[in-house]
Amino acid sequence: MSGGNLYPLGLRLAGRRVLVVGGGAVATRRVPALLDAGARVVLVSPELTPALRAYVDAGRLDWTSRRFEPSDLDDVWLVQVAVDDPAAAEAVSAAAAERRVFCVRADDRTAATAWTPAVTRHGPVTVAVSGGGDPRRSMAVRDAIRSFLGAGPGPLASGSARQGAPRGTGAGRVALVGAGPGDPELITVKGWRLLTEADVVVADRLVPGLLLDELRPDVELVDASKIPYGPARTQEEINRILVDRARAGSFVVRLKGGDPYVFGRGGEEVLACTAAGVPVTVVPGVTSSVAAPGVAGIPVTHRGVAHEFTVVSGHLPPDDPASLVDWSALARLRGTLVVLMGLKNLARITATLQVSGRPAGTPAAVVQEGTTGQQRVLRSTLGEIAAVVAGAGIRPPAVVVFGDVVTVLEHQPAE
């Protein structure tokens, strides 16, 4: 694309088909913003990253497992080419030009008919910046605007300076950053600042996708998604990537959903970095164990109702020898019980709690994808919640809450 200035335009994609060609790291970064815009995303690629496969499993996008064919552009309003094969990308953009469909190309901006700007979001305000083809300029201006809007950490002098520096030229280090429970605005100020400075980002499936959309184009994104009971990159491999990239001089951000230390295996990653002599920083995050119930109207503590709350992992059934949870002791507590990663074993968990003395009528709730636009909340009782969840098709990630706090706000008088 040459000649003339760009014509700025906002696309209303809700309900309209958008084609994404490619299933790698670039597509992983671009798809969340399209979904957030309400687009009907159709993805064509022989393979997908675990993060993209999670969207498919959740029914949020359609996937065709093969290479691109021109007929894929039928009834499409926009196409995003996210492959690193120039010949394949050119074939897609040529077919799009024949059909007069705007085409964004990750491999060659000059050959594209549309560019994706640097974007920042602050509540209802969305700001898009085009830097005339210079992504570093776009990002620097975007970050300054974000700071002005109050969504960022103030003037990002250090981040902007780093954006102009070649990757891998400094002393390597690692930061473990908690990305929060799902809403991209719930990352901490420090966490977001470090994300803007990163050379490499190693991200889990539970990381808010819109945060990845704001990364600099030259950032290496490593998808370390661990889909429950599905394909996974081993923890040892993740540790190796963190250490190797840092030793090569890169600043590596390990971006983790929620808080790095709340069932996030952050401790193992800190130990691996420390053993390798790599400096490591930990930035706490908002944990879903408190945030998801909170946005659903369930305070984990409440005066006169619950003076304690316990957070446990339910990824192993109560009778599994490897489980470290004393379910019998939990059943005797009077406070709030929050279970993470417990959907698969929910029926066995609730049965064990009842056998151990927790009343079947104890209020219970499940919050799926808390703090996001896909949030769902189901309320029931300890004795019935497993059947209710199974019938409703609730899927991970979800937080389960047991205790009188589940209903305490339902009885508060309206102000």
N, C-alpha and C positions, 0 to 999 in steps of 0.2 A: 504494500500500500504506500503510495507516494503522492506528493502534491497536495496542497490545501491543508487547512487546519482540521482538527477533529471536531465533529459536531457532538456535543454532550447530550446524552439522552438517558432517561430512566426507563427500563423495560418492565412492563407489567406481565409477569410470566405465570401468574396463578392459573392453574388448570391447563396450561399450554405445554406441549411436548418440547423438550429440550434434549438434544442428543449429545452424549459424552462418549468420545471414542478414546479408549484407553482405560486401564484399570489399575494403574500404578500410583506412585506418590503424588504426581500432579493432579490426577483425578481425585485422590483422597482429599486434597486441599480445596478443590473447586466445587465438588458436589454439595457440601453442606450449605453454601450460600444459595445455590440453586433451589435446594429443598426449602430453605428458609423463605425463599420468595414464592413458594407454593407451586413451583414448576413440576410437571410430570416428567421426571427424569428417566430417560432410556439410556442405558449404558451398554456399549458393545465392546467386548474384549474377551480374548480367550481365557484370561485369568484375572482375578481380583485380589486386592489386598484384603486382609481380614476385616479392616474397618469398613470397606465398601460392602463386603459380604454381609456384614451385620445389618446394613441398610436394606439389603435384598431380603434377608431373613425376616426383617421387621415389616416387610411389605411397603417400604417407602420409596423404592425405585425398582424398575424392571431391568433385568440383565439378560442379554443375549450372548451366549458363550461361543463366540467365533470372531473372525476378523471382519472389518467393515465391508459393507456392500452398499452401493449407491441407493438401493431401495430403502435403506435405513433412514434416509432423509425425508421420506414421505410424511407429510403432515407435521413437519418440524419447523419451529420458529427460530431456533438458534442452535448452533453446534459448537461444542468445545472440543478441540483436538488436543488430547493429552497423551501423545505418544512421542517417542524420541527418534523415530524413524522418519527422516525427511521425505523419502519417497511415499511412504504410507500417508503422512500428513498432507502432502501435496495432492494425493489422490482424493482425500476427503474434501479439501478446500476447493478443488476443481469441480467436484460433483456439487458442492454447495453453491458455487458461483453459477453453475448452469441452472440451478433451481431458485436463484436469488435469495438464498438463505445466508444470513450473516454468520461468519465463521471466525472463531477465536483460535489462534494457534499458539501453543506453548513453546514450540520449537523455533518459530520464526515470526516475530511480530511484524516484520516488513511485508510478509506474504499474507497476512491476515486482513480480513475486511472489518474486524472489530477488535478492540483492545479491552482488557479488563483493567480498571483503574485500581489504585491503592485505596482501600476502603477502611473506614472506621465507623463504628456504631455507638451511639450514646442515647439510650432510650429510643424515642421515636425519630431521632435525627440520624440520618445516614449521610456521610460525607465521602465523596469519591474524588480522587485526585489523579490527574493525568500529567505526567512530567515530560511530555514530548518525546516519549520513547526511552527516557532514562529512569529505570525503576528506583534507583537510589534517591534521586531527586523527589520522586513521587512519595516514597516512604518517609523522607525527612519532613516534607510538608504535611503529610498525613499525621505523623506523630506530633508535630507542633499543634495541629488543629485538635487532635485528641486531648492533648494537654490543656489547651484552652477550654475545651468543653468540660473539663474536670473528670474525664474518664481515665486519665493516665497519671503518671507520677510527677507531673511538673515538667519543666524543660528537660528534654532528653539529650543533653549535650554529649554524654558519654555514648549513648546509643547511636546518635547521628554520626559521631566521629567514627565509630566502629564500622558503620555501614560503608564508609568509603575505604576501609582498609582491606587488603587482600586476606582471604581466609587462611587460617593456619599460621599467621606470622607472629602471634603472641604466645604467651605461656599458656599451655592447655589447662583447662579446669572443667569441672562438672558442677551443675546446679540441679538439685532435685526440687522440682516446682510442683506444688499442688494446684491443679487447674480448677478445683471446685466441683460442685455437684452436677453441673450441666449447663446452667446459664453462663454464657461467656463473660458477662459483666461481673461475675462473682469471683473471678481470679483476683488475687491480691495485687496491690499497686506494685510491690516489689517483684512479684512473679511476672507481671506483664512487662515490666522494664527489662528484666533479664531475658525474656522471650524476644524482645526487639533487638537484643545484642547478640543472640545466639548465632553460631556458625552451623551447628548441627542440632536438630530437635528430634529426640527419640520419644514417640508419642504412643500412648495406649488407646484402646478403643473408646474408653469412657471420657476421653478428652473432648471438650466442646469443639465441634468441627469448625465453627466460625473463627476460633482462635488460629487455626491452621491457615485459614484463608487470608489472614493478616500478616503472614510471614513474608520476609523478603524473598524475591524470586530465586536468589542464589543460595538460600538456606538448604542444606541437605536434610530432607525429612525421612526419618527411618520409622516405618510403621511396626511397632512392637505390640500390636494388638493381641490380646489374649481373650478370644471369645470363649465363654464358659463351655466346657465339654466339647470343644472343637479344635481346629488348627491353632497352634501356638508356637511362637518363637520361645525357645527355652530361656530360663532366667540366666543360665550361664552364657548364652549367646548375647543377651542384652548387656550383661556385665562386660563382656569382651568388647562390644561396640563402644560403650562408654569410655573404657580405658584406652582402647586403640585410638579413637578419635582425639581424645584429650592429649595423648602422648604425641600425636602428630601436630599439636599446637592449636587445636580448635577449642572454642568455648562450646561446650555441649550442655544443652538443657534437656533433662529427662522430665518430660511433661506427663504428669500422672493425674488421673481423675481423682477428685476428692482431696484427701490429704496423703502425702507420701508414706506416712507411717501407720495409717489406719487400714490394715489388711492390704497395703500396697507394695509390700516387699521392699520398701525403701531402705530398710536396715541392711538387707543383703547387698544392695547396690553401694551403700556407703562403705561397708566393709571391703567390698571388692576394690573400690577406688582407693581407699586408705592403704590397703595391702600393696597396691601398685604405685603408691607414692603420688597419686593424683589429688590435688586440692579439691574438696567437695563442699558445697554449701547446700543447706536444706531450707526451703521456703515453705512453711506450712500452708495448707489449703483448707477451705471450708469443706467439712466432711458431710457426706450425704446422710450419715447416721443421725445428724441433728437437723440439717437443712431440709431434707426431703419431708420429714414429718412436719417441720415448722411451716413450710409454705402450704402444706395441706391442712393447716389449722390444728395441728397436734403438737403442743409443747411437750417436750420430753420430761420436763418437771413442771409442777404447778403447786402453789402454796396450798397446803392442806390436803393434797391429793398424792403427790409423789415427791419425795425428797432424795431420790436416787434414780439413776438410769444406768443400765448395763448394755454394752454393745458387744455382740458376739458374731462370729462367722458361722454360717450354716452350710458351708460348702461340703461338709462331711456329715453323714447322718449320725444321730446320737449314739447308735450302737457300733460305730466304726472304731476299731482299736486305735486308729491314728488321731481321733478327735481329742482335743485338749479341753473341751468344754464340759463342765459339770452341770448337765441339764437338770439333774435332780435338785442341786443346790439352787439353781436359778428359779425353779418352780416354787421354792419356798420364800423367795424374796417378795416384798410388797410393792417395790417400785416398778419402773418402766423397763421393759425388755425390748431392745432393738436388735433385729437380726438382719445382717447383710449377706448377700449371696445364698439365700436360703430357699429360693422358690422350688428347686428340684426336690428338696427334702422336706418341704413344708408339712406334708401329711405326717411324716414320721416325727418331726419336731413337735407338732401340736399334740400328737398322741402321747409322746413321752412327757411333755409338760403336764398333761392331764393326769396321767398315771402317777406322776410324782407329786400331785397335790394342787396344781393350779386349777381353779374352777373353770369348767367349760364355758361359763357365761362371761368370762373375762373379755372386755372389749378388745377387738383386734382390727388392724387396718393394714393395707398394703398400698404403697405409693410407688407407681411405676414412672421412671424417668422424671423424677421430681425436679422442679424449677425450670423445666423446658416446655416448649409448646406441645409436646406429646404427653404431658403429665396425665396420669389416671389415678384415681383414688377409690379404693373399695373399703368399706367398713363392714365388719361382721363381728363374730365372737370367736374365741379360741377354738371352740368345738366345731365351728362351721367354716372358718376362713379358708381352709385348704380346698374344700369343695367349691366354694364361691370363686376362688381364684382360678381353679381349673376350668370352671364353666365360662368364665369371662375371658379366657385366653390371655391372661397377664403374662408378660415376658420380662426377662432381665433387660436392664438393671432395675431392681425393685428393692425397696426397703420395707421390712415387716415390723410392725409395732404391736406389742401386747401391753395392756394396762389401762387403768381408768382414765389416763390422760387422753385416750383416743376420743372420748366423748365429752370431755370437760368443757370445751368451748362451745359445744352445741347448746349448752344450758345457760350460757351467759346472756343477760338481757341486752337488747340492742341499744346503742347510744343515740 
